[in-house]
């Protein structure tokens, strides 16, 4: 089956609703309700290349299919990495898969973080909760091409210390001298030595020049709303801010209609939007 | 192509030629008290002498003792039922001890649609934009569309609910039909004027001995179409419509219409352009799964479900999504309106909500709007 590339330069499968069979080759428990699955194509063909910020539709056969962002290193040619939080029927089935089990994969779909537009800029990555997962490929890109960027900061917030995603990796990132890593939790017991407070409180204290800065933001919608407000106050313009949105999706290709917000399909016009374009989403209740 | 005369008894010849040519002929017939688009084997099955009365929340058929074949306006069903079926199998999941596999079965029928109205052909062209003209293509839709033959029939009547003219999609038949027919009753003569518009249509015409029409026929045809146009009473004011809807998400009329709307999704089910769908697994006890695509509606509560709840909880927000999509955001997405003025959503709305009336009320500035206007 010959597949093509669409006008955005992204993968365009000929049978866009037909998944490919993948096998779970690794499973990591991240938090009490979040797992990372490593997947390999059963027929060993190389993966279509993806861009940081894109997602796949993961299909637990007999249960259903949901959009999950790609959270691994996009240089990897043979293994797909997805971090999934067990919150619904399909995510529960996916989190219940074990090494050797099968899963259907369609994708990659959607828009990507604009990595080339960030070059020679200060980059602020703002993540909340599981929102770090779709940001991780962007962070890998920043680290792999560190010289292309000015100062790089990661501001990450979780609800509690036990909910921090990729804690070992965050520790490793903290050891990079050319990377600012700030972590906070909404609430913690006395044993927590770190910062307490919502993620927005980290932004004004970043030692970064906002005049030449851009930000990538992903997390719960309420967190995006306040993080953007804080970034604007910090001195960024709407054009400097990119966010990643989430909506119900049944297809990933603009056919099912579920993910519409105003004139946009989150699946194909997003999930990554420049904030100047996404501002409207936050202005109308129940849009 | 030039205009031909198709005599009354040649209508059945046309049907037989299509069937001989391996088309599954779908046309209008009376079924379950409505005009249904269904499998047709001969012209005697057509709704001879039947007209339809449609008004907000009401539908009735009447036998007017005429020999007219296409006196009705539009069926509650649209051709979408065939080109984009309500339930489609995407693939089957087979499981064995070693793993799973996904099996696609495509066996698309070859349809000939007889009696496609101007508004309906425009609706098909709108769905073409969604499924064929974007970055992704629906291969099943593409196949069905390529195989199908469209025989459009110009309207002779209108219903109270029709408003095609004001949204630019009728009553004339747009480009895209293979054959266009006009049923004529003139001075006791009953016949059809026929024009083939594609090679596919011409191939069918080659099997029929059709005489050329003359200038008189052209005049009769044009006069009939103009008479139909003047019958259209309902209108939508499309100028400034998009910007007005986009600018008024909090117009008081949304609350008012939400009080009447049952969120039953009838309007989206009868709409010939609505394309929303969901995908479900149908699991069999034999261990196989059929993955099916089904029509869905933005009026259902779970339509916007993500963990933590639905992003459109209120009926107001769902109605607003539907109407704003049809008349405003659709223009950004597909460069046309999402409405062809067929009036089905008005007829089949249980409380009889009339979108033309809602749009008019929404065009009144919020601060000047008085409830119940």
Interface residues (C-beta under 8 A of the other chain):
Chain A: X6 X7 X8 X12 X14 X15 X16 X17 X18 X19 X21 X23 X42 X61 X62 X63 X64 X65 X85 X87 X88 X91 X102 X104 X246 X247 X248 X250 X251 X253 X254 X255 X256 X257 X258 X260 X262 X263 X265 X268 X284 X285 X286 X287
Chain B: X90 X91 X93 X95 X99 X100 X101 X102 X104 X130 X131 X134 X135 X136 X137 X138 X139 X246 X249 X275 X276 X277 X278 X279 X280 X281 X283 X289 X293 X296 X298 X303 X304 X305 X306 X307 X308 X311 X312 X313 X314 X316 X317 X321 X325 X328 X329 X332 X333
